[in-house]
Amino acid sequence: MNKIQKLNFDTVDDFLDHLPDHERKIVDCLRRIIFDCIPGCTEKLAYNVPFYYRHARICFIWPSSIPWGRVKPNGVQLGFCNGNLLIDDAGYLEKGDRKQVYTKTFTSVKDIDVDMVRTYIFDAVAIDEQIRKNKRAWT
């Protein structure tokens, strides 16, 4: 029987140190893009992977070496917590059977279309702002 090793990271650095080199390169690239697009965002672990917040969860990075995420082998997912609200006319995001969270899986840094990723992140930030405004209007 194959047991899935239960991982528990205390910090983002612990998470990063766990990653195999090929995943680490993809994660580092995605983190740079996220920090560039969402200045002042908060990065913290949830489900043992980094999530990025402003008012609420905007996106996350989930490598295949974190086994319970169902990411294809050697892949790293960039997930959008409100992906269902993003405009995806290009069909860029992977929806699967999910109703809210949409993702994009990368197997190398070369797979990352930086301009496309930036566009989706900027849209996700705008949605985060709109959700916050809507919540404030109801209180």
N, C-alpha and C positions, 0 to 999 in steps of 0.2 A: 504494500500500500504506500502510495506517495503522499507524504504529509506536507502541507503548505507551512512553511516557516512563518511563525507569527512575528512580525516586525513591529517595533515600537520606537519611534524616534522622538527624542526630547526637543531637538532643534532642527531648523532647516539645514544647518551645516551637517548634522548627523545624517539627515536624509541624503544630502548631496554626496557625502563620503561613501554611502552605501552603493551608489550607482555604478554600473559598469561604464567604462570610458565612452563607448559609443552613445549610450543614453545621456551621459553627463554632458557631452558636447551639444546635444539637441536641447537639453534642459537649460543649459547656460545661455544658448542663443535665444530661446523663448523668454527666459527671465529678463534678458537685456531689452527685448522688444516690449515686454509688459511694463517694465520700470520706465522706459522711455515714453510710452503712451499713457501711463497712469501715474504721473508724478505724485508723490506723497501717499501712494497706496500702502496698505498694510499687507504684509506677507506672513501668513501663519499656517501651521499644519492643521489639517483636518483629515481624518481617515488616513493619516500618515503621508499625505502629499501636500504640497503647498497650494493654498488658495490665496487669491488676491482680492482685496476689499477696498471699497471707499465707504459707501453707506451700507452696503450689503455685499455678499459674495458676487464677484463679477466673473471670474474665471479660475481655472486650476490647471496644473500640469500633473499628468499621471503617467509615469513610465511603466513599461511591462514588467520590470523587476519588482514592482509592488503587485503581487499576484492576484489580489481580490478585485482588481479593477477591470479584468477581462480585456486588457489591451493586447493586440496581436503581438507575437514575439518580436523582440528587438524594436518595438515601436514606442513612441511617446505621444500621448494625447494632450492636446490643448483643448480644454473643455470650457464651454460657456454656460454659466448657471442659468441664464435666461435665454438660451439659444433659440427657443421657440419664438421669441420676440424680435430676433434679428432678421433683417432683410437678407435673404440668401437666394437671390435670383440666379446666381451662378451655380447653385447646387454644390457649393464648396464644402459645406459641413456634412458630417455623417450623423444621420438622425436615428438610424436603427429603429428599435421599437420604443424609443423614449419619447415622451410628450413634452418635456421641458428642456432638459440638458442636451445640447448638441456638441459634437466634438470634431476635431480634425486630427488624424494620426499621421505622424512623421516617422520615417525609418532612417533618415539621415538629415544632416543640416542642409544639404542640397535640395531637399524636398520643400524647404520652408520658403514660400513666396512672401518675403518680408512686407511688401506693400499690401498684399491681400490680408495678411494677418493683422497688420496695423489697422486696416479699414474695419475689420470685424471687432477689434478691441475698442476702437473709438466709438463704434456703434453701441457696444456693450456698456461703455461708460455713460453714454447719453441715456441709455435705458435705465441704468442705475440712478441717474439724476432724476429722470422722469418718475420713476417709482417712488423715490423719496418725496418729490413734490406732491404726488398724488396722496401719499400717506399723510403728509402735513395738512393737506386740504381737508382730510376727513377727521382730523383731530381738533 
